Amino acid sequence: MSKGESKDIQSQDTEAEPCPCKEGMTPDAIDPVRRKFLFSAVAATTVGAMAPSVSVAANKKAVTPGAVEYDVADDPTKVMGRALHEDSGYGTRSQFETEIRTKADNPSDITSWTFTPLAATLGNLTPSGLHFERHHGGIPTIDPSRHELIVHGLVDTAKKFTLSELKSLPSITRKYFIECSGNTLGEWAKPTGKSVQITHGLLSTSEWTGVPFATLARHVGLKENAAWVLAEGADAAVMTRSIPIDKLMSDALIAYGQNGEALRPEQGYPLRLVLPGYEGNTQIKWLRRLQVSDRPFMTKEETSKYSDLMKDGRSKLFTLSMDAKSVITFPSGDMLLPKPGYYEIRGFAWTGRGRIHTVDISLNGGKAWVPAHIDSVPEPMSSVRFSFPWVWDGKPAILQSRCSDDTGYVQPSRAELLPLRGLNSVYHYNAIQSWAVASDGKVTNVHV
Amino acid sequence: MFTSRIIGAALAISLASALAFAQSREISVGTPVSPQELAKYFAVQPGGAGLPSGRGTRDKGRELYVERCAHCHGEKLEGIHEAAGPALIGGRGTLTSDKPLQTVESYWPYASTLYDYIWRAMPFDNPGSLTTDEVYSLVSYILNEGNVIKSEELDAESLSKVVMPNVDNFYQSLGPDLRIYRSSDVKGGGK
């Protein structure tokens, strides 16, 4: 991606994004690709000197990231379609699907994040190319034939494992969500995110394939006093986090597969530590080393960051599991309902401590609750889809969702969460989200 | 006789596969690594485990800081937001305020973390390029500027004895937020 293109995407962040769910429900009916096209045409008439290059841009429609632009026939039944394998054997999405990860507005794109367009994803799994990102030293390019995983420390035999050795071991495949513990961090004091992509888009769900850590443990042998394990990445941040051995021995995966293919580079190619339900930062990407110890390492990312500052000035370390959380993705912030009538409320719920048990919906800011439908099968540490049929009468409404998990934990309201945490703990905000629908159909982020 | 031969063959096959199965459970995957191979990796823990030998000085640290660090972290270690470099010192007494300033001086619980992080990931534009002596010098400079230590030299022994000002204000919290289950703590809750 060129500098100019990335600037284009950034500028879209601040603009009102059209409703990504349904045609005709947008504050601005012009889609981003067409808007870009119009802008080019205007530029062509005003900047004479630039005319040759700009006219080329004006004749050629902008290409959606991840798509190939093809001519569109008036009647596709009267023109032969294109031959197979023109894509050289790896397919792309339709040129009409324009949703992208948007960037956070940070000083450096080397240490920053992108948001998954939650309102536009269909079903429960996040397409690998739309999985949210958080990098601390950029995305490394790693040759898998030169990559090894070292396991050492309090073990009987320190060993290194090649990718092919890891792939030769019995694997398991599970669907797990990953959520950055900084997801929704802008909402502690006041509503700041305009859309659900910004408020909750540091959440994605994938099907992960890999080797249980417990299997590797048998091949190196753990000492009696093994209690914590340092996981280290092969990126420029040489990211490190300490993980309790109990977690590693219960369900941790050394993952090499994501949604049926190798991990994407942004997700840790060729190896990632997957820790179901744990905060995303602990699920070390580009995993190269596991050092077994009798105590935590107190790395920079588990002390100076990813620790939760409480009101009394003390800080919690190792708040690792993600608490139950849910959000309505339709209708949600920055959308417009064109008229009163029937709408299907839709959203996601997830918990880092087991399965989602219930999801409730409120249409009046939490005064009354009714059960939502759960539209996918609840699996441990995975997200579920929920929905609720709603006939909007055209009066102002405040839409909320609230979930519970099978430990009995209930997602808190802001009134419940804030007295416990204060406003400065940054991480692990999981309060109930409110979307206000005004009588003119505009949907905005509000706190109640 | 023909039948018994078949049975014998079948027995031999099943015995062989049982043996193969028993054998496969003994197969060892992975290659042992030598201490020499492990030497290039490190992780420093509170108490000093993992610290390399060598030493540095505050004055050498100041020189290095100006040259390698100040363009992101500021000449006075105050941080430069546009350069993505956080403040390294200051902020004591702000942790209970509306705008807590969390720096090495005011927040970080362990000096070992500072050594480990500079060694592995700094400077941001040239990570992992500092020698172990240079890292000791930079840690000495930052801790001196933050009034955490008042000594010119720093080595593994003296660094492992440094007590950070905020160390007692951290606690481990692995489980769920238990207070959320206590209705008496909830103000205006129950929605």
Interface residues (C-beta under 8 A of the other chain):
Chain A: N106 P107 S108 I110 T111 H136 G137 I150 V151 H152 T157 A158 K159 K160 F161 E165 S168 L169 L216 H219 V220 L230 E232 A236 A237 V238 T240 P244 R289 Q291 S293 R295 F297 M298 T299 K300 T303 S304 S307 D308 L309 K311 D312 G313 R314 S315 K316 L317 F318 T319 L320 S321 D323 R353 G366 T407 Y409 P412 S413 A415 E416 L417 P419 L420 R421 L423 N424 I432
Chain B: S28 V29 G30 T31 P32 V33 E37 L38 Y41 A43 V44 Q45 P46 H81 E82 A83 A84 L95 T96 D98 P100 Q102 V104 Y107 W108 P109 Y110 S112 T113 D116 Y117 R120 A121 F124 P127 G128 N169 F170 Y171 Q172 S173 L174 G175 P176 D177 R179 I180 D185 V186 K187 G188 G189 G190 K191
